Amino acid sequence: MKKVENYSVSKDLLKDRVILITGAGQGLGRTAALTYANYGATVILHGRKVEKLERVYDEIEAIGKAQALIYPLDLAHAEDKDFIMIAQAIAQQLGRLDGILHNAAFLYGLSPLENQTVEQWRAMLQVNLITPFALTNACLPLLKMAPDASVIMTSSSHGHQPSAYWGGFTVAKAGIEALVKIQADEWETIPNLRINAVVPGIVNSPQRAKTHPGEIKQTMRQPEDLMSTYLYLMGPDSRGMSGQTVFCQSNE
């Protein structure tokens, strides 16, 4: 378990890299997409709603960075063929992939386990756990060809330390940390591949507003405050670091 602090970032940190970001239409995903683009990357924007992705695309265009790609997909209903199609589209249009940020998340809401349904669990496991596994696998041939590829999976403080009412979401996020360790072990002999989990902590985001609607947003950390961690893990300076859970805040 690690925490990244006082990381100094060079402006060309991600120059010439191609990075896929799921859940890029809002919150942390949007901020990460803009940040990665600002540091030189060509970003592929995934999300469920095209209009949100188009707004992020326009923001990247407005700051004069490399033209982004948009790939909309409803992860709750995605199958193997859908993830394979994403990988094929990246290969055909860009010819390479240097990183994935698995940021998309889905939570029905807080409730006791006895009130949660099989349908709700299927959706939460599909988006929060199965998709990161399946999409990484589909893109693995591209990642293997990259000189320095990084995969970041998003965990949660509740996934790291399970607590009441978080149900299927917490189980999925706990699974993410197990998945990261398994994958890191399997990639141990492949020096150009690495994978780590990030625990963002308390941050102003649409998901946080859904679970804690009464909080004052101005007193919370903003997505921009966490980007040094996301840059460090995606960039070359974290090469050799794999299978770790990284905390953006110290009070998890």
Buried (B, 14 or more C-beta within 10 A) or exposed (E): EEEBEEBEBEEEBBEEBBBBBBBBBBBBBBBBBBBBBBBBBBBBBBBBEBEBBBBBBEBBEEEEBBEBBBBBBEBBEBEEEBBBBBBEEBBEEBEBBBBBBBBBBBBBEBBEEEEBEEEBBEBBBBBBBBBBBBBBBBBBEBBEBBEBBBBBBBBBBBBBEBEEBBBBBBBBBBBBBEBBBEBBEEBEEEEBBBBBBBBBBBBBBBBBBEBEEEEEEEEBBBBBBBBBBBBBBBBBBBBEBBBBBBBBBEEB
